Amino acid sequence: MASPTDVLNLTNSNLEQYLSSLSSSPSTLLLLNSPSTIAKYIKDNKISHVLFDCDGVIYRSSTPTSPTLIPTLRKLEKSLSISIGFVTNSSGKSRLACMEKMVQVTGLDDTFRLEAFFPAGYAAARYLKEVHPTVKKAFVIGGEGLVEELENVGIECLGGPANCHGANANANANGSGYDFSVDEKQLEELEFDKDVGAVVIGMAKDFNYRMLTLATTYLTSNEMNSKNIQFVSTNLDPFDVIGPKSRRQPAAGCMVKAVEFAVGRESVTVGKPSEFLWDVVRKELEGENANANANGNLKLNLNLQPENVLMVGDRIDTDIRFGKNCGFKTAVVLSGCTTGEELAKMEREGAQELPDVVIPHVGLFCYEDGDIDLEKKIGL
């Protein structure tokens, strides 16, 4: 298993690639590679809230992205001037599962609040509840976390993980087990639940032809009045980067695009980079601040302004685009999907969605008192 130092070495390699790729032309991006430069940027830009992506930013697989990550998160959570949240397109996990993974990765079991986690599956549930409140049943392609979040807002789920049998719409007609295929005769004989009001798709590591067929039929069949069925996706990420060897794992966008192609219709995406996700985050954080103020624990102003938010992520197409769409300041880290060479290439070509700043890794945000010399120990 990789260690935080292994991940940090990859980050440093990406940083070296980035700097060397720009050796012939000056960088247009601000590089913040020390706690002091990050602190100055936050102060100068009046940042009151920092949103972090998780995979590739806080951890890779289950490994912290830096030896200094844990004291950094502990100190940020205790800060009275900055509040933090975690916004992830990992739709397979519920809010609770996201928090549990953060505790497992960091060992900080008394630090995080459930209300600070915003996975894409939670956004999908909020979207249907707030925008389409008449939807009471959904066909789901995705993991247990997505199903859990939908059920938490009163939406009954068909489908979901392939290992869920019985009443699951993915099971064989006799309930004997899961059938990954559907032939022409089986398709003609399938019975569909006419109470389904939405098809919701997220990351499904067991994605298969039967799921594709069922979703397609719900969204195109005249007998289902398919035009009135909502088509919702958690996110369109094409891949995730896994482990120290940076292997690509196909992500939710692959499943979503397969269904979109089959039905000739685009889904409504509610995870990053959707502005709807910011509506969810803003409402909850302002409500949380109001409760804190009522209890005499004043931390932040009640009115969160986009220009006072910093989005920190490792992907340009989701994290940085999300920040740009919502009017945030944006920072890309080099500990995840975006490599130094890719970032330099985008910069040379004048890409429209470049981040405002580059921060090599989150462990640079701040350390516990007395740990400032760690900068030198880890080679930055």
LUMROLO-447427 format. One record per residue (C-alpha): residue number from 1; x negated, z negated, y. Coordinates in steps of 0.1 Angstrom, whole numbers. Example, Ala and Ser with C-alpha at 12.3 -4.5 7.8 and 13.67 -1.06 7.14 Angstrom:
<rs>
+-----+-------+-------+-------+
! num !     u !     w !     v !
+-----+-------+-------+-------+
!   1 !  -123 !   -78 !   -45 !
!   2 !  -137 !   -71 !   -11 !
+-----+-------+-------+-------+
</rs>
This chain:
<rs>
+-----+-------+-------+-------+
! num !     u !     w !     v !
+-----+-------+-------+-------+
!   1 !     0 !     0 !     0 !
!   2 !   -13 !     9 !    35 !
!   3 !   -23 !   -19 !    59 !
!   4 !   -16 !   -21 !    96 !
!   5 !   -53 !   -12 !   101 !
!   6 !   -48 !    20 !    81 !
!   7 !   -19 !    30 !   103 !
!   8 !   -39 !    21 !   134 !
!   9 !   -67 !    44 !   122 !
!  10 !   -43 !    72 !   119 !
!  11 !   -31 !    65 !   154 !
!  12 !   -66 !    64 !   168 !
!  13 !   -73 !    98 !   151 !
!  14 !   -42 !   112 !   167 !
!  15 !   -54 !    99 !   201 !
!  16 !   -88 !   115 !   196 !
!  17 !   -71 !   148 !   187 !
!  18 !   -49 !   146 !   218 !
!  19 !   -78 !   139 !   241 !
!  20 !  -101 !   165 !   225 !
!  21 !   -74 !   192 !   226 !
!  22 !   -71 !   187 !   263 !
!  23 !  -108 !   186 !   270 !
!  24 !  -107 !   220 !   287 !
!  25 !   -77 !   212 !   310 !
!  26 !   -66 !   179 !   326 !
!  27 !   -37 !   161 !   311 !
!  28 !    -4 !   159 !   331 !
!  29 !     8 !   129 !   312 !
!  30 !    -1 !    93 !   320 !
!  31 !   -20 !    76 !   292 !
!  32 !   -14 !    39 !   290 !
!  33 !   -39 !    25 !   265 !
!  34 !   -42 !   -12 !   274 !
!  35 !   -18 !   -41 !   280 !
!  36 !   -27 !   -42 !   317 !
!  37 !   -19 !    -5 !   323 !
!  38 !    14 !    -9 !   304 !
!  39 !    23 !   -40 !   323 !
!  40 !    16 !   -23 !   357 !
!  41 !    37 !     7 !   347 !
!  42 !    66 !   -16 !   337 !
!  43 !    63 !   -35 !   370 !
!  44 !    59 !    -5 !   392 !
!  45 !    89 !    12 !   376 !
!  46 !   111 !   -19 !   376 !
!  47 !   117 !   -16 !   338 !
!  48 !   141 !   -43 !   327 !
!  49 !   149 !   -31 !   292 !
!  50 !   128 !   -14 !   265 !
!  51 !   144 !     5 !   237 !
!  52 !   122 !    11 !   206 !
!  53 !   127 !    35 !   178 !
!  54 !   117 !    19 !   145 !
!  55 !   103 !    43 !   119 !
!  56 !    69 !    55 !   131 !
!  57 !    70 !    32 !   161 !
!  58 !    74 !    -4 !   148 !
!  59 !    65 !     4 !   112 !
!  60 !    57 !    33 !    88 !
!  61 !    76 !    28 !    56 !
!  62 !    72 !   -10 !    55 !
!  63 !    38 !   -13 !    72 !
!  64 !    35 !   -25 !   108 !
!  65 !    19 !     2 !   130 !
!  66 !    -7 !   -22 !   144 !
!  67 !   -24 !   -55 !   136 !
!  68 !   -11 !   -67 !   170 !
!  69 !    25 !   -57 !   165 !
!  70 !    38 !   -90 !   154 !
!  71 !    26 !  -111 !   183 !
!  72 !    37 !   -83 !   207 !
!  73 !    73 !   -84 !   194 !
!  74 !    73 !  -122 !   194 !
!  75 !    62 !  -123 !   231 !
!  76 !    86 !   -94 !   242 !
!  77 !   116 !  -112 !   226 !
!  78 !   107 !  -144 !   245 !
!  79 !   103 !  -126 !   278 !
!  80 !   127 !  -135 !   306 !
!  81 !   120 !  -103 !   326 !
!  82 !   124 !   -77 !   298 !
!  83 !   150 !   -74 !   271 !
!  84 !   144 !   -52 !   241 !
!  85 !   165 !   -33 !   216 !
!  86 !   160 !   -11 !   185 !
!  87 !   176 !    23 !   185 !
!  88 !   171 !    41 !   152 !
!  89 !   185 !    73 !   135 !
!  90 !   181 !    56 !   102 !
!  91 !   217 !    59 !    92 !
!  92 !   213 !    46 !    56 !
!  93 !   210 !    11 !    69 !
!  94 !   236 !   -11 !    86 !
!  95 !   227 !   -33 !   116 !
!  96 !   222 !   -62 !    93 !
!  97 !   199 !   -42 !    70 !
!  98 !   179 !   -30 !    99 !
!  99 !   174 !   -65 !   111 !
! 100 !   165 !   -77 !    76 !
! 101 !   139 !   -50 !    73 !
! 102 !   124 !   -59 !   107 !
! 103 !   122 !   -95 !    95 !
! 104 !   106 !   -84 !    62 !
! 105 !    80 !   -62 !    79 !
! 106 !    71 !   -87 !   106 !
! 107 !    78 !  -121 !    89 !
! 108 !    95 !  -132 !   122 !
! 109 !   127 !  -147 !   107 !
! 110 !   138 !  -166 !   139 !
! 111 !   131 !  -139 !   165 !
! 112 !   155 !  -110 !   163 !
! 113 !   192 !  -108 !   172 !
! 114 !   216 !   -86 !   153 !
! 115 !   231 !   -74 !   186 !
! 116 !   197 !   -58 !   194 !
! 117 !   199 !   -32 !   166 !
! 118 !   216 !     1 !   170 !
! 119 !   214 !    24 !   139 !
! 120 !   230 !    58 !   139 !
! 121 !   256 !    47 !   113 !
! 122 !   268 !    20 !   137 !
! 123 !   271 !    46 !   164 !
! 124 !   292 !    68 !   141 !
! 125 !   316 !    39 !   134 !
! 126 !   319 !    31 !   171 !
! 127 !   325 !    68 !   179 !
! 128 !   354 !    71 !   155 !
! 129 !   369 !    38 !   165 !
! 130 !   367 !    45 !   203 !
! 131 !   372 !    82 !   205 !
! 132 !   394 !    89 !   175 !
! 133 !   412 !    56 !   168 !
! 134 !   438 !    73 !   145 !
! 135 !   411 !    80 !   119 !
! 136 !   416 !    55 !    91 !
! 137 !   399 !    72 !    62 !
! 138 !   367 !    93 !    60 !
! 139 !   348 !   113 !    35 !
! 140 !   312 !   102 !    37 !
! 141 !   279 !   118 !    27 !
! 142 !   253 !    90 !    33 !
! 143 !   240 !    57 !    22 !
! 144 !   256 !    22 !    18 !
! 145 !   247 !    13 !    54 !
! 146 !   268 !    41 !    68 !
! 147 !   297 !    32 !    46 !
! 148 !   294 !    -5 !    55 !
! 149 !   295 !     2 !    93 !
! 150 !   326 !    25 !    89 !
! 151 !   344 !    -1 !    68 !
! 152 !   335 !   -28 !    94 !
! 153 !   357 !   -10 !   119 !
! 154 !   386 !    -5 !    95 !
! 155 !   379 !    30 !    82 !
! 156 !   383 !    34 !    44 !
! 157 !   355 !    55 !    29 !
! 158 !   356 !    81 !     1 !
! 159 !   323 !    95 !   -11 !
! 160 !   291 !    77 !    -1 !
! 161 !   263 !    71 !   -25 !
! 162 !   265 !    91 !   -58 !
! 163 !   262 !    59 !   -78 !
! 164 !   295 !    46 !   -65 !
! 165 !   321 !    55 !   -91 !
! 166 !   357 !    45 !   -98 !
! 167 !   378 !    52 !   -67 !
! 168 !   350 !    72 !   -52 !
! 169 !   359 !   108 !   -45 !
! 170 !   326 !   119 !   -60 !
! 171 !   335 !   106 !   -94 !
! 172 !   348 !   127 !  -123 !
! 173 !   385 !   129 !  -127 !
! 174 !   384 !   106 !  -156 !
! 175 !   362 !    81 !  -138 !
! 176 !   336 !    83 !  -165 !
! 177 !   306 !    91 !  -142 !
! 178 !   292 !   113 !  -115 !
! 179 !   291 !   150 !  -119 !
! 180 !   266 !   167 !   -96 !
! 181 !   281 !   202 !  -101 !
! 182 !   314 !   219 !   -93 !
! 183 !   323 !   252 !  -109 !
! 184 !   351 !   275 !   -97 !
! 185 !   377 !   261 !  -121 !
! 186 !   368 !   225 !  -111 !
! 187 !   371 !   234 !   -75 !
! 188 !   406 !   248 !   -80 !
! 189 !   417 !   216 !   -98 !
! 190 !   402 !   191 !   -74 !
! 191 !   427 !   169 !   -56 !
! 192 !   419 !   159 !   -21 !
! 193 !   431 !   129 !    -1 !
! 194 !   453 !   142 !    27 !
! 195 !   448 !   109 !    46 !
! 196 !   411 !   118 !    53 !
! 197 !   407 !   122 !    90 !
! 198 !   370 !   126 !    93 !
! 199 !   339 !   139 !    74 !
! 200 !   308 !   118 !    83 !
! 201 !   273 !   128 !    73 !
! 202 !   241 !   108 !    74 !
! 203 !   210 !   105 !    54 !
! 204 !   217 !   109 !    16 !
! 205 !   188 !   108 !    -7 !
! 206 !   211 !   117 !   -35 !
! 207 !   226 !   148 !   -17 !
! 208 !   239 !   174 !   -41 !
! 209 !   261 !   204 !   -46 !
! 210 !   292 !   183 !   -53 !
! 211 !   289 !   165 !   -20 !
! 212 !   284 !   198 !    -2 !
! 213 !   315 !   213 !   -19 !
! 214 !   337 !   184 !   -11 !
! 215 !   327 !   182 !    25 !
! 216 !   331 !   219 !    29 !
! 217 !   366 !   219 !    14 !
! 218 !   378 !   190 !    36 !
! 219 !   366 !   209 !    67 !
! 220 !   379 !   243 !    58 !
! 221 !   410 !   240 !    36 !
! 222 !   443 !   250 !    50 !
! 223 !   460 !   224 !    28 !
! 224 !   440 !   197 !    45 !
! 225 !   449 !   208 !    81 !
! 226 !   411 !   209 !    85 !
! 227 !   411 !   217 !   122 !
! 228 !   422 !   182 !   129 !
! 229 !   396 !   166 !   107 !
! 230 !   367 !   152 !   128 !
! 231 !   332 !   163 !   118 !
! 232 !   306 !   137 !   127 !
! 233 !   269 !   135 !   120 !
! 234 !   247 !   105 !   126 !
! 235 !   216 !   126 !   135 !
! 236 !   198 !   159 !   131 !
! 237 !   163 !   147 !   123 !
! 238 !   147 !   174 !   101 !
! 239 !   122 !   150 !    84 !
! 240 !   106 !   116 !    84 !
! 241 !    69 !   110 !    80 !
! 242 !    61 !    87 !    51 !
! 243 !    30 !    66 !    43 !
! 244 !    -6 !    69 !    53 !
! 245 !    -8 !   105 !    39 !
! 246 !    19 !   116 !    64 !
! 247 !    41 !   133 !    38 !
! 248 !    73 !   148 !    50 !
! 249 !   106 !   135 !    36 !
! 250 !   137 !   157 !    44 !
! 251 !   160 !   138 !    66 !
! 252 !   197 !   137 !    76 !
! 253 !   195 !   169 !    96 !
! 254 !   190 !   189 !    64 !
! 255 !   222 !   176 !    49 !
! 256 !   241 !   182 !    81 !
! 257 !   229 !   217 !    86 !
! 258 !   238 !   226 !    50 !
! 259 !   275 !   216 !    57 !
! 260 !   275 !   232 !    91 !
! 261 !   263 !   265 !    77 !
! 262 !   290 !   264 !    49 !
! 263 !   319 !   256 !    73 !
! 264 !   308 !   276 !   104 !
! 265 !   313 !   246 !   126 !
! 266 !   290 !   222 !   144 !
! 267 !   293 !   185 !   140 !
! 268 !   294 !   159 !   168 !
! 269 !   261 !   141 !   166 !
! 270 !   263 !   105 !   178 !
! 271 !   228 !    92 !   171 !
! 272 !   197 !   101 !   192 !
! 273 !   196 !   122 !   214 !
! 274 !   234 !   118 !   220 !
! 275 !   244 !   101 !   253 !
! 276 !   272 !    85 !   234 !
! 277 !   247 !    62 !   218 !
! 278 !   236 !    50 !   253 !
! 279 !   272 !    41 !   260 !
! 280 !   273 !    20 !   229 !
! 281 !   240 !     3 !   238 !
! 282 !   248 !    -3 !   274 !
! 283 !   282 !   -18 !   267 !
! 284 !   269 !   -42 !   242 !
! 285 !   238 !   -53 !   261 !
! 286 !   258 !   -58 !   293 !
! 287 !   283 !   -79 !   273 !
! 288 !   255 !   -99 !   257 !
! 289 !   240 !  -105 !   291 !
! 290 !   274 !  -117 !   304 !
! 291 !   277 !  -142 !   276 !
! 292 !   241 !  -154 !   282 !
! 293 !   249 !  -159 !   319 !
! 294 !   281 !  -178 !   311 !
! 295 !   260 !  -201 !   289 !
! 296 !   235 !  -207 !   317 !
! 297 !   208 !  -186 !   300 !
! 298 !   202 !  -160 !   327 !
! 299 !   180 !  -132 !   316 !
! 300 !   190 !   -99 !   331 !
! 301 !   213 !   -83 !   356 !
! 302 !   247 !   -74 !   341 !
! 303 !   246 !   -38 !   353 !
! 304 !   220 !   -18 !   333 !
! 305 !   208 !    12 !   351 !
! 306 !   192 !    41 !   332 !
! 307 !   162 !    43 !   356 !
! 308 !   153 !     7 !   346 !
! 309 !   151 !    16 !   309 !
! 310 !   121 !    27 !   289 !
! 311 !   126 !    46 !   257 !
! 312 !    96 !    43 !   233 !
! 313 !    96 !    67 !   203 !
! 314 !    75 !    89 !   181 !
! 315 !    97 !   121 !   182 !
! 316 !   101 !   145 !   210 !
! 317 !   132 !   161 !   197 !
! 318 !   152 !   129 !   193 !
! 319 !   136 !    99 !   210 !
! 320 !   122 !   116 !   241 !
! 321 !   152 !   140 !   244 !
! 322 !   175 !   109 !   242 !
! 323 !   156 !    93 !   270 !
! 324 !   157 !   124 !   291 !
! 325 !   194 !   130 !   285 !
! 326 !   202 !    95 !   296 !
! 327 !   179 !    93 !   326 !
! 328 !   154 !    68 !   311 !
! 329 !   117 !    66 !   315 !
! 330 !   101 !    78 !   283 !
! 331 !    70 !    70 !   262 !
! 332 !    57 !    86 !   231 !
! 333 !    35 !    68 !   206 !
! 334 !    10 !    84 !   183 !
! 335 !    17 !    62 !   153 !
! 336 !    45 !    84 !   138 !
! 337 !    58 !   120 !   137 !
! 338 !    42 !   135 !   168 !
! 339 !     5 !   142 !   162 !
! 340 !   -21 !   144 !   190 !
! 341 !   -25 !   182 !   185 !
! 342 !    12 !   188 !   187 !
! 343 !    15 !   167 !   219 !
! 344 !   -14 !   185 !   235 !
! 345 !     0 !   219 !   225 !
! 346 !    34 !   211 !   241 !
! 347 !    16 !   199 !   272 !
! 348 !    -4 !   231 !   275 !
! 349 !    27 !   252 !   270 !
! 350 !    46 !   233 !   296 !
! 351 !    74 !   220 !   273 !
! 352 !   105 !   208 !   291 !
! 353 !   109 !   176 !   273 !
! 354 !    75 !   160 !   276 !
! 355 !    75 !   122 !   278 !
! 356 !    65 !   104 !   310 !
! 357 !    37 !    85 !   294 !
! 358 !    17 !    83 !   262 !
! 359 !    12 !    48 !   246 !
! 360 !   -10 !    50 !   215 !
! 361 !    10 !    22 !   197 !
! 362 !    34 !    -6 !   204 !
! 363 !     9 !   -33 !   197 !
! 364 !    -6 !   -26 !   231 !
! 365 !    24 !   -38 !   250 !
! 366 !    12 !   -74 !   251 !
! 367 !    -4 !  -100 !   230 !
! 368 !    -1 !  -138 !   227 !
! 369 !   -20 !  -157 !   252 !
! 370 !   -57 !  -157 !   244 !
! 371 !   -55 !  -126 !   222 !
! 372 !   -63 !  -101 !   250 !
! 373 !   -98 !   -95 !   234 !
! 374 !   -80 !   -79 !   204 !
! 375 !   -82 !   -46 !   225 !
! 376 !  -119 !   -46 !   219 !
! 377 !  -117 !   -57 !   183 !
! 378 !   -95 !   -28 !   173 !
! 379 !  -115 !    -2 !   192 !
! 380 !   -93 !     7 !   222 !
+-----+-------+-------+-------+
</rs>
